[in-house]
C-alpha cells in the first residue's frame, strides 16, 4: 500500500505538469521544483526509523542540486538548436555525468 501512495503522488505531479503545459510555459517549469520525489524518497528512508539515514538521504538530495542546474543549463543552451528530445537527452547526460563525478569522483582520488 505504501508504494501505491508514492506512485499516486508522482502521477499527480506528472498530471499537473502536463495540464499546466496547456496553459503556458512557466508553471510547468516551476512544478518540478516541488519536492515530490524528495518526499517519496524521504518517506521510504524515514520509514526505517533511522534519523542518521534520513539525514544522509537529505544530504544526498542537496548534492544533486548542481546536477539539476547543469541539466537545466544544457537544455536552455541547446533550445532552438536541436530537436527537443535530443536536448532533453543532452541535459540528462550532463546531469548523469555530474552526479557520477560528485558521488564517485572523491572515491577515486
C-alpha angles and dihedrals in degrees: 000000000000091000091050093058092048093049091048091053092050091046092049093054091046090052091048091052092050092047092046091051089064091058099046147313105264103063095052087055092051099045095070087062088068105102094240098135092037088056091051092048093047091047090054094047096037092053088069088068096232113131091192090056091050091051090048091052090050091050091049088052092051090052090059094060093088089049091051089051089050090052092051093043093054091047091049094047094048096046109125093011099083144005112297092242091057090046092053091046090052090050092050090048090053090047092050094046092051094045091050091047093049096047102034102025095077090050091056094053 
